[in-house]
Structures are given as C-alpha cells and as structure tokens.
Amino acid sequence: MSNANSEEAFNIRVGYYRPETMEIAKNELRETPEIKEAAIKELRELLHSCPDIHYRDDDDFLIIFLRACHFIPRVLLK
C-alpha cells in the first residue's frame, strides 16, 4: 500500500457519525442528543447510589451500556 492510500485508509474523524448512522441510532436505539444527555445523567445518579459499583465516569464509557438498553438506564440495574 502506498503512503497516499494508507493515509486515506486511516483518515478517521473521531466523534463524527454519518447522517445514515445517526438516523439508525435514532430509530432503533432512541438515541437523540436530548435523550442521550438525560440518560447519562440518570445512569450516573443510579450508579452513585450503589457504593459497591466501581466504574469509569466518562460519557463515552457510559454510552456503551446505554446503547445496549436503548437509553433506559434503570433497566441496567435490575
């Protein structure tokens, strides 16, 4: 692979999602900016109320779990 091709192949924009990807996230996971923000806040509150659970507190880490439960945090702690 030439240098030009390898630079193009690994030109990754972090934090960018194609419009099609955002539409799938909205339709299948209920993921919108408003729902995502509220769900992260609710999940943090739920986790803070459980002193025996140790976890990373950054948004990207918490979103991994929120996508699995369609952004309904209380489902995770049942």
Jmol script that loads the backbone (N, CA, C; Angstrom):
load data "model"
ATOM      1  N   MET A   1       0.850  -1.174   0.000  1.00  0.00           N
ATOM      2  CA  MET A   1       0.000   0.000   0.000  1.00  0.00           C
ATOM      3  C   MET A   1       0.893   1.233   0.000  1.00  0.00           C
ATOM      4  N   SER A   2       0.621   2.173  -0.871  1.00  0.00           N
ATOM      5  CA  SER A   2       1.430   3.394  -0.937  1.00  0.00           C
ATOM      6  C   SER A   2       1.070   4.321   0.220  1.00  0.00           C
ATOM      7  N   ASN A   3       1.924   5.295   0.478  1.00  0.00           N
ATOM      8  CA  ASN A   3       1.666   6.264   1.546  1.00  0.00           C
ATOM      9  C   ASN A   3       0.347   6.988   1.349  1.00  0.00           C
ATOM     10  N   ALA A   4       0.051   7.389   0.121  1.00  0.00           N
ATOM     11  CA  ALA A   4      -1.192   8.118  -0.157  1.00  0.00           C
ATOM     12  C   ALA A   4      -2.404   7.269   0.198  1.00  0.00           C
ATOM     13  N   ASN A   5      -2.383   5.993  -0.151  1.00  0.00           N
ATOM     14  CA  ASN A   5      -3.506   5.106   0.161  1.00  0.00           C
ATOM     15  C   ASN A   5      -3.627   4.839   1.653  1.00  0.00           C
ATOM     16  N   SER A   6      -2.501   4.662   2.332  1.00  0.00           N
ATOM     17  CA  SER A   6      -2.579   4.370   3.763  1.00  0.00           C
ATOM     18  C   SER A   6      -3.074   5.584   4.538  1.00  0.00           C
ATOM     19  N   GLU A   7      -2.705   6.789   4.111  1.00  0.00           N
ATOM     20  CA  GLU A   7      -3.208   7.988   4.793  1.00  0.00           C
ATOM     21  C   GLU A   7      -4.717   8.107   4.601  1.00  0.00           C
ATOM     22  N   GLU A   8      -5.185   7.820   3.400  1.00  0.00           N
ATOM     23  CA  GLU A   8      -6.615   7.898   3.130  1.00  0.00           C
ATOM     24  C   GLU A   8      -7.380   6.801   3.880  1.00  0.00           C
ATOM     25  N   ALA A   9      -6.811   5.613   3.952  1.00  0.00           N
ATOM     26  CA  ALA A   9      -7.480   4.495   4.606  1.00  0.00           C
ATOM     27  C   ALA A   9      -7.670   4.736   6.100  1.00  0.00           C
ATOM     28  N   PHE A  10      -6.760   5.467   6.723  1.00  0.00           N
ATOM     29  CA  PHE A  10      -6.837   5.676   8.164  1.00  0.00           C
ATOM     30  C   PHE A  10      -7.230   7.098   8.533  1.00  0.00           C
ATOM     31  N   ASN A  11      -7.874   7.806   7.629  1.00  0.00           N
ATOM     32  CA  ASN A  11      -8.347   9.153   7.904  1.00  0.00           C
ATOM     33  C   ASN A  11      -9.679   9.036   8.650  1.00  0.00           C
ATOM     34  N   ILE A  12      -9.595   8.933   9.940  1.00  0.00           N
ATOM     35  CA  ILE A  12     -10.768   8.705  10.777  1.00  0.00           C
ATOM     36  C   ILE A  12     -11.104   9.986  11.523  1.00  0.00           C
ATOM     37  N   ARG A  13     -12.360  10.397  11.437  1.00  0.00           N
ATOM     38  CA  ARG A  13     -12.804  11.573  12.172  1.00  0.00           C
ATOM     39  C   ARG A  13     -13.495  11.103  13.447  1.00  0.00           C
ATOM     40  N   VAL A  14     -12.876  11.369  14.564  1.00  0.00           N
ATOM     41  CA  VAL A  14     -13.426  10.957  15.851  1.00  0.00           C
ATOM     42  C   VAL A  14     -14.623  11.841  16.185  1.00  0.00           C
ATOM     43  N   GLY A  15     -15.683  11.226  16.676  1.00  0.00           N
ATOM     44  CA  GLY A  15     -16.864  11.967  17.063  1.00  0.00           C
ATOM     45  C   GLY A  15     -17.786  12.323  15.902  1.00  0.00           C
ATOM     46  N   TYR A  16     -17.457  11.879  14.707  1.00  0.00           N
ATOM     47  CA  TYR A  16     -18.310  12.148  13.548  1.00  0.00           C
ATOM     48  C   TYR A  16     -19.076  10.890  13.184  1.00  0.00           C
ATOM     49  N   TYR A  17     -20.363  11.056  12.958  1.00  0.00           N
ATOM     50  CA  TYR A  17     -21.188   9.944  12.502  1.00  0.00           C
ATOM     51  C   TYR A  17     -21.901  10.383  11.230  1.00  0.00           C
ATOM     52  N   ARG A  18     -21.964   9.500  10.266  1.00  0.00           N
ATOM     53  CA  ARG A  18     -22.672   9.807   9.029  1.00  0.00           C
ATOM     54  C   ARG A  18     -24.154  10.003   9.332  1.00  0.00           C
ATOM     55  N   PRO A  19     -24.840  10.822   8.552  1.00  0.00           N
ATOM     56  CA  PRO A  19     -26.275  11.039   8.789  1.00  0.00           C
ATOM     57  C   PRO A  19     -27.079   9.732   8.813  1.00  0.00           C
ATOM     58  N   GLU A  20     -26.693   8.771   7.976  1.00  0.00           N
ATOM     59  CA  GLU A  20     -27.406   7.487   7.965  1.00  0.00           C
ATOM     60  C   GLU A  20     -27.244   6.762   9.300  1.00  0.00           C
ATOM     61  N   THR A  21     -26.062   6.842   9.861  1.00  0.00           N
ATOM     62  CA  THR A  21     -25.797   6.202  11.155  1.00  0.00           C
ATOM     63  C   THR A  21     -26.612   6.870  12.252  1.00  0.00           C
ATOM     64  N   MET A  22     -26.687   8.188  12.214  1.00  0.00           N
ATOM     65  CA  MET A  22     -27.468   8.918  13.219  1.00  0.00           C
ATOM     66  C   MET A  22     -28.957   8.579  13.111  1.00  0.00           C
ATOM     67  N   GLU A  23     -29.447   8.396  11.903  1.00  0.00           N
ATOM     68  CA  GLU A  23     -30.853   8.048  11.707  1.00  0.00           C
ATOM     69  C   GLU A  23     -31.148   6.646  12.259  1.00  0.00           C
ATOM     70  N   ILE A  24     -30.243   5.705  12.042  1.00  0.00           N
ATOM     71  CA  ILE A  24     -30.406   4.356  12.592  1.00  0.00           C
ATOM     72  C   ILE A  24     -30.392   4.404  14.112  1.00  0.00           C
ATOM     73  N   ALA A  25     -29.457   5.154  14.686  1.00  0.00           N
ATOM     74  CA  ALA A  25     -29.376   5.277  16.145  1.00  0.00           C
ATOM     75  C   ALA A  25     -30.664   5.867  16.711  1.00  0.00           C
ATOM     76  N   LYS A  26     -31.208   6.852  16.038  1.00  0.00           N
ATOM     77  CA  LYS A  26     -32.458   7.480  16.494  1.00  0.00           C
ATOM     78  C   LYS A  26     -33.622   6.494  16.412  1.00  0.00           C
ATOM     79  N   ASN A  27     -33.745   5.805  15.287  1.00  0.00           N
ATOM     80  CA  ASN A  27     -34.891   4.916  15.069  1.00  0.00           C
ATOM     81  C   ASN A  27     -34.814   3.612  15.850  1.00  0.00           C
ATOM     82  N   GLU A  28     -33.624   3.050  15.980  1.00  0.00           N
ATOM     83  CA  GLU A  28     -33.510   1.731  16.601  1.00  0.00           C
ATOM     84  C   GLU A  28     -33.111   1.777  18.071  1.00  0.00           C
ATOM     85  N   LEU A  29     -32.409   2.832  18.501  1.00  0.00           N
ATOM     86  CA  LEU A  29     -31.920   2.898  19.881  1.00  0.00           C
ATOM     87  C   LEU A  29     -32.506   4.058  20.678  1.00  0.00           C
ATOM     88  N   ARG A  30     -33.353   4.875  20.050  1.00  0.00           N
ATOM     89  CA  ARG A  30     -33.905   6.090  20.672  1.00  0.00           C
ATOM     90  C   ARG A  30     -32.797   7.101  20.981  1.00  0.00           C
ATOM     91  N   GLU A  31     -31.692   7.055  20.279  1.00  0.00           N
ATOM     92  CA  GLU A  31     -30.540   7.909  20.589  1.00  0.00           C
ATOM     93  C   GLU A  31     -30.672   9.258  19.884  1.00  0.00           C
ATOM     94  N   THR A  32     -31.021  10.257  20.674  1.00  0.00           N
ATOM     95  CA  THR A  32     -31.009  11.647  20.227  1.00  0.00           C
ATOM     96  C   THR A  32     -30.158  12.416  21.230  1.00  0.00           C
ATOM     97  N   PRO A  33     -29.675  13.586  20.885  1.00  0.00           N
ATOM     98  CA  PRO A  33     -28.856  14.334  21.848  1.00  0.00           C
ATOM     99  C   PRO A  33     -29.559  14.573  23.187  1.00  0.00           C
ATOM    100  N   GLU A  34     -30.851  14.871  23.146  1.00  0.00           N
ATOM    101  CA  GLU A  34     -31.602  15.132  24.383  1.00  0.00           C
ATOM    102  C   GLU A  34     -31.744  13.871  25.234  1.00  0.00           C
ATOM    103  N   ILE A  35     -32.131  12.773  24.596  1.00  0.00           N
ATOM    104  CA  ILE A  35     -32.297  11.513  25.326  1.00  0.00           C
ATOM    105  C   ILE A  35     -30.954  11.036  25.855  1.00  0.00           C
ATOM    106  N   LYS A  36     -29.905  11.170  25.054  1.00  0.00           N
ATOM    107  CA  LYS A  36     -28.572  10.729  25.471  1.00  0.00           C
ATOM    108  C   LYS A  36     -28.118  11.499  26.707  1.00  0.00           C
ATOM    109  N   GLU A  37     -28.287  12.814  26.696  1.00  0.00           N
ATOM    110  CA  GLU A  37     -27.869  13.638  27.841  1.00  0.00           C
ATOM    111  C   GLU A  37     -28.647  13.267  29.106  1.00  0.00           C
ATOM    112  N   ALA A  38     -29.958  13.106  28.977  1.00  0.00           N
ATOM    113  CA  ALA A  38     -30.781  12.746  30.142  1.00  0.00           C
ATOM    114  C   ALA A  38     -30.442  11.349  30.659  1.00  0.00           C
ATOM    115  N   ALA A  39     -30.198  10.408  29.750  1.00  0.00           N
ATOM    116  CA  ALA A  39     -29.886   9.036  30.153  1.00  0.00           C
ATOM    117  C   ALA A  39     -28.534   8.951  30.849  1.00  0.00           C
ATOM    118  N   ILE A  40     -27.537   9.700  30.369  1.00  0.00           N
ATOM    119  CA  ILE A  40     -26.232   9.709  31.033  1.00  0.00           C
ATOM    120  C   ILE A  40     -26.372  10.256  32.443  1.00  0.00           C
ATOM    121  N   LYS A  41     -27.126  11.329  32.588  1.00  0.00           N
ATOM    122  CA  LYS A  41     -27.350  11.917  33.920  1.00  0.00           C
ATOM    123  C   LYS A  41     -28.047  10.918  34.847  1.00  0.00           C
ATOM    124  N   GLU A  42     -29.103  10.271  34.354  1.00  0.00           N
ATOM    125  CA  GLU A  42     -29.839   9.301  35.166  1.00  0.00           C
ATOM    126  C   GLU A  42     -28.967   8.102  35.540  1.00  0.00           C
ATOM    127  N   LEU A  43     -28.176   7.605  34.589  1.00  0.00           N
ATOM    128  CA  LEU A  43     -27.305   6.468  34.878  1.00  0.00           C
ATOM    129  C   LEU A  43     -26.271   6.841  35.935  1.00  0.00           C
ATOM    130  N   ARG A  44     -25.697   8.018  35.830  1.00  0.00           N
ATOM    131  CA  ARG A  44     -24.731   8.458  36.853  1.00  0.00           C
ATOM    132  C   ARG A  44     -25.378   8.503  38.237  1.00  0.00           C
ATOM    133  N   GLU A  45     -26.588   9.043  38.313  1.00  0.00           N
ATOM    134  CA  GLU A  45     -27.294   9.104  39.595  1.00  0.00           C
ATOM    135  C   GLU A  45     -27.547   7.703  40.146  1.00  0.00           C
ATOM    136  N   LEU A  46     -27.970   6.790  39.283  1.00  0.00           N
ATOM    137  CA  LEU A  46     -28.207   5.413  39.720  1.00  0.00           C
ATOM    138  C   LEU A  46     -26.913   4.758  40.209  1.00  0.00           C
ATOM    139  N   LEU A  47     -25.824   4.976  39.485  1.00  0.00           N
ATOM    140  CA  LEU A  47     -24.549   4.370  39.864  1.00  0.00           C
ATOM    141  C   LEU A  47     -23.993   4.968  41.154  1.00  0.00           C
ATOM    142  N   HIS A  48     -24.174   6.260  41.340  1.00  0.00           N
ATOM    143  CA  HIS A  48     -23.702   6.898  42.577  1.00  0.00           C
ATOM    144  C   HIS A  48     -24.454   6.383  43.799  1.00  0.00           C
ATOM    145  N   SER A  49     -25.676   5.905  43.595  1.00  0.00           N
ATOM    146  CA  SER A  49     -26.450   5.374  44.722  1.00  0.00           C
ATOM    147  C   SER A  49     -26.050   3.941  45.078  1.00  0.00           C
ATOM    148  N   CYS A  50     -25.154   3.344  44.317  1.00  0.00           N
ATOM    149  CA  CYS A  50     -24.671   1.982  44.567  1.00  0.00           C
ATOM    150  C   CYS A  50     -23.178   2.053  44.917  1.00  0.00           C
ATOM    151  N   PRO A  51     -22.837   2.181  46.184  1.00  0.00           N
ATOM    152  CA  PRO A  51     -21.438   2.385  46.568  1.00  0.00           C
ATOM    153  C   PRO A  51     -20.511   1.207  46.246  1.00  0.00           C
ATOM    154  N   ASP A  52     -21.042   0.021  46.024  1.00  0.00           N
ATOM    155  CA  ASP A  52     -20.210  -1.149  45.749  1.00  0.00           C
ATOM    156  C   ASP A  52     -19.804  -1.264  44.282  1.00  0.00           C
ATOM    157  N   ILE A  53     -20.359  -0.415  43.423  1.00  0.00           N
ATOM    158  CA  ILE A  53     -20.054  -0.465  41.997  1.00  0.00           C
ATOM    159  C   ILE A  53     -18.970   0.559  41.693  1.00  0.00           C
ATOM    160  N   HIS A  54     -17.887   0.103  41.092  1.00  0.00           N
ATOM    161  CA  HIS A  54     -16.791   0.986  40.689  1.00  0.00           C
ATOM    162  C   HIS A  54     -16.759   0.998  39.168  1.00  0.00           C
ATOM    163  N   TYR A  55     -16.694   2.179  38.585  1.00  0.00           N
ATOM    164  CA  TYR A  55     -16.823   2.306  37.145  1.00  0.00           C
ATOM    165  C   TYR A  55     -16.135   3.576  36.653  1.00  0.00           C
ATOM    166  N   ARG A  56     -15.870   3.613  35.349  1.00  0.00           N
ATOM    167  CA  ARG A  56     -15.394   4.846  34.722  1.00  0.00           C
ATOM    168  C   ARG A  56     -16.581   5.776  34.570  1.00  0.00           C
ATOM    169  N   ASP A  57     -16.344   7.051  34.721  1.00  0.00           N
ATOM    170  CA  ASP A  57     -17.436   8.018  34.750  1.00  0.00           C
ATOM    171  C   ASP A  57     -17.522   8.876  33.487  1.00  0.00           C
ATOM    172  N   ASP A  58     -16.759   8.561  32.444  1.00  0.00           N
ATOM    173  CA  ASP A  58     -16.813   9.411  31.256  1.00  0.00           C
ATOM    174  C   ASP A  58     -17.998   9.024  30.371  1.00  0.00           C
ATOM    175  N   ASP A  59     -18.501  10.001  29.641  1.00  0.00           N
ATOM    176  CA  ASP A  59     -19.690   9.806  28.818  1.00  0.00           C
ATOM    177  C   ASP A  59     -19.534   8.655  27.818  1.00  0.00           C
ATOM    178  N   ASP A  60     -18.401   8.579  27.145  1.00  0.00           N
ATOM    179  CA  ASP A  60     -18.204   7.538  26.128  1.00  0.00           C
ATOM    180  C   ASP A  60     -18.324   6.135  26.711  1.00  0.00           C
ATOM    181  N   PHE A  61     -17.817   5.936  27.908  1.00  0.00           N
ATOM    182  CA  PHE A  61     -17.907   4.622  28.555  1.00  0.00           C
ATOM    183  C   PHE A  61     -19.355   4.300  28.927  1.00  0.00           C
ATOM    184  N   LEU A  62     -20.055   5.263  29.505  1.00  0.00           N
ATOM    185  CA  LEU A  62     -21.437   5.029  29.921  1.00  0.00           C
ATOM    186  C   LEU A  62     -22.356   4.791  28.723  1.00  0.00           C
ATOM    187  N   ILE A  63     -22.071   5.428  27.601  1.00  0.00           N
ATOM    188  CA  ILE A  63     -22.899   5.257  26.410  1.00  0.00           C
ATOM    189  C   ILE A  63     -22.850   3.821  25.896  1.00  0.00           C
ATOM    190  N   ILE A  64     -21.746   3.137  26.103  1.00  0.00           N
ATOM    191  CA  ILE A  64     -21.656   1.726  25.700  1.00  0.00           C
ATOM    192  C   ILE A  64     -22.803   0.937  26.325  1.00  0.00           C
ATOM    193  N   PHE A  65     -23.063   1.172  27.592  1.00  0.00           N
ATOM    194  CA  PHE A  65     -24.122   0.447  28.297  1.00  0.00           C
ATOM    195  C   PHE A  65     -25.505   0.999  27.950  1.00  0.00           C
ATOM    196  N   LEU A  66     -25.594   2.308  27.760  1.00  0.00           N
ATOM    197  CA  LEU A  66     -26.889   2.899  27.441  1.00  0.00           C
ATOM    198  C   LEU A  66     -27.403   2.467  26.077  1.00  0.00           C
ATOM    199  N   ARG A  67     -26.539   2.267  25.129  1.00  0.00           N
ATOM    200  CA  ARG A  67     -26.991   1.800  23.811  1.00  0.00           C
ATOM    201  C   ARG A  67     -27.564   0.390  23.920  1.00  0.00           C
ATOM    202  N   ALA A  68     -27.005  -0.418  24.765  1.00  0.00           N
ATOM    203  CA  ALA A  68     -27.488  -1.799  24.917  1.00  0.00           C
ATOM    204  C   ALA A  68     -28.895  -1.855  25.512  1.00  0.00           C
ATOM    205  N   CYS A  69     -29.257  -0.840  26.288  1.00  0.00           N
ATOM    206  CA  CYS A  69     -30.597  -0.844  26.912  1.00  0.00           C
ATOM    207  C   CYS A  69     -31.492   0.234  26.314  1.00  0.00           C
ATOM    208  N   HIS A  70     -31.165   0.698  25.102  1.00  0.00           N
ATOM    209  CA  HIS A  70     -31.959   1.685  24.372  1.00  0.00           C
ATOM    210  C   HIS A  70     -32.165   2.967  25.178  1.00  0.00           C
ATOM    211  N   PHE A  71     -31.137   3.361  25.919  1.00  0.00           N
ATOM    212  CA  PHE A  71     -31.108   4.602  26.680  1.00  0.00           C
ATOM    213  C   PHE A  71     -32.180   4.655  27.766  1.00  0.00           C
ATOM    214  N   ILE A  72     -32.438   3.493  28.379  1.00  0.00           N
ATOM    215  CA  ILE A  72     -33.321   3.418  29.552  1.00  0.00           C
ATOM    216  C   ILE A  72     -32.455   2.871  30.687  1.00  0.00           C
ATOM    217  N   PRO A  73     -31.781   3.748  31.443  1.00  0.00           N
ATOM    218  CA  PRO A  73     -30.770   3.331  32.418  1.00  0.00           C
ATOM    219  C   PRO A  73     -31.271   2.403  33.519  1.00  0.00           C
ATOM    220  N   ARG A  74     -32.484   2.596  33.984  1.00  0.00           N
ATOM    221  CA  ARG A  74     -32.960   1.779  35.109  1.00  0.00           C
ATOM    222  C   ARG A  74     -33.008   0.291  34.765  1.00  0.00           C
ATOM    223  N   VAL A  75     -33.059  -0.044  33.498  1.00  0.00           N
ATOM    224  CA  VAL A  75     -33.057  -1.442  33.051  1.00  0.00           C
ATOM    225  C   VAL A  75     -31.725  -2.112  33.428  1.00  0.00           C
ATOM    226  N   LEU A  76     -30.638  -1.344  33.429  1.00  0.00           N
ATOM    227  CA  LEU A  76     -29.314  -1.905  33.711  1.00  0.00           C
ATOM    228  C   LEU A  76     -29.145  -2.390  35.143  1.00  0.00           C
ATOM    229  N   LEU A  77     -29.838  -1.778  36.082  1.00  0.00           N
ATOM    230  CA  LEU A  77     -29.618  -2.106  37.486  1.00  0.00           C
ATOM    231  C   LEU A  77     -30.681  -3.006  38.080  1.00  0.00           C
ATOM    232  N   LYS A  78     -31.458  -3.665  37.246  1.00  0.00           N
ATOM    233  CA  LYS A  78     -32.470  -4.601  37.762  1.00  0.00           C
ATOM    234  C   LYS A  78     -31.881  -5.961  37.905  1.00  0.00           C
TER     235      LYS A  78
END
end "model"
wireframe off; spacefill off
backbone 0.3
color backbone group
